Amino acid sequence: MRQAGRSLPEYREIRGSGSILDAIADADLSTEITLQPVRRYGNDAAILFSDIVVPAHAIGFGVEVKPGVGPVVEQPFAGRGDLERLRPLDPEADTPHVIQTVENLVSELDVPLIGFAGAPFTVASYLIEGGPSKDQAKTKGLMLDDPELWHDLAGRLTDMAIASLRSQVAAGAQAVQLFDSWAGALTPAMYREFVLPHSTRVLAEFTDVPRIHFGVGTGEILTAMAEAGSEVMGVDWRVPLNAARDRLGEGIAVQGNLDPTVCLASWDAVEAQTRAVLAANGGRPGHIFNLGHGVLPPTDPSILERVVELVHRETAA
């Protein structure tokens, strides 16, 4: 998952204490941070070091990332007038550092690079709530009270995600991942009405590269999310992998889904749980072994090294 290097001592050594957005703005630093987990673990792919709020920050909406908290917004989105604060993203002018980072990585990596963007719903939730939210109450309220405004907002964020991903693919990213981290807060009906059309439009723009779609707590909306159109569905640890595959049916690959907290336990426990994830897949093709969400900073890197070794050994052709 993204920020896979957060538990690495070499990451902490060069990352510094400033905002993650400052680190992302430094293309050489972002390049090195992206490379670190690949060097350490021997991953089968690299994922760009960035953040889903980078485009909104770049256009001046007033988004920052507060350490230990996450994205926070000085003046949250509150009405139609705030749409004017969401001008179109011009990646060459607004996020040239992201383009440069991708170009750097493509020239150095011997594994594929995955680019990514935040899905319209999840980015909108930060802009409306003003920061992380457990229930997304204000966001749901806007959806229900003013559907027209919601779709206008989501439409602008859809355009922003498309522009960001297009610039990453043009620079050489070989796959894309759409993070709808908080979509699991929605009922299936709300997801289909308010979110699915926008995520579908994002993914439809990238039929020339593999597409991964991921959210947290999405068991009840997993099939609806799959309708957005991606080759791979990310599955968090709450849904057994065999159950997810049965729900999704044939023709869709899965990514996941070891609980990140498991990696804080002893190796014996981690090994057992890793094997359980592999067993749940049942040998079916199209499984990208991964954690069910991001790496936790206290994780012992040697544990993750052994997980990668185990998965490679057990799944070698």
Steps between C-alpha positions, in 0.01 A plus 500: 500500500605862470748635753625144539830638623365669813638226725848511347787663691640626170165673436501674837861604447432695181133589543558767765236659719328729250170450323462200271393749234844663522664160453278426201590835347866391493523268199839356595384427854172346380695286255723365775210436737316307229807289430577410861233230554584341164867477592425369848220254425533403136141600422357406163398862439562846639230747596560870465575691819231765501164575662141514381462868595800618297284634212263689733799644684667594174206707374493695827186366668671525837570135574787400724602165647538519875736239651309244702166632373489495121363750249346811652330790322519856627169601340287192428269478202165636615296614201477567130731798521781270602494331160693799369787403728535175304656616177616236249832333573782572256754230589790656309455827688352379829671166567816489287679335794268199475570468128875528562483236774323257267753564224787446745352173623427359157866548409622326818251224577515146366142434620179676394400831658142549621366853497193600697236756579231554758149409391255793483298389805796460734664827398164677527453361850820669616404829337151497654579359843814711538701193600469127567152388606368171634143545379527745206188674637547834324583329172191280513294801597613690190426198280147466631407867542650636177570219250562749219775675693649165603524383140649833392765468771569136422520582131775755558692255717454235231660733245783564746565129555498434126747781432732381777494137391537590134818694578638203695426253220644738239817520709530121504287350779400150387187458713266720703321460830190692604479538878144537627615449854179600679236371259419228753311762700223493238203272450491315167214725383687820585815370338323417175316834482766743614840339447497229236444733200803710589739215576386333179592812303847510653576135426355517148779738401774240558409187309855487362653409840403261781266665751469425873207625710524500879303603807481416869200324655348444157370145538137597446578720198776289347291387204376853439856631503598235249241641261712815474729302273839381620702188438586472870294556814683573822359311799564609857547247781137502615378280215647150456669483163299197391175685584617803303584285200162330514327840507705642216480198272732402220711743304593737784832473679532582869758682708542434872444433774721435804394710801783755552478459878590133463847613398555632852474145639763226516626341181319176575170686511581706191601189307177324591286795398692547175445137411132539589463782246670291233277203587187716484586589141500130425758516227273699271684719247510874537600557861731788597606420854500815707403640835135591549597866556821698558809388687494612864808706596598275798523194274834316513640511144649152545147363541394647168815364338403152615142546380623587151741205502225264611253617237759477224603154612144368535375642173801438276400344170 
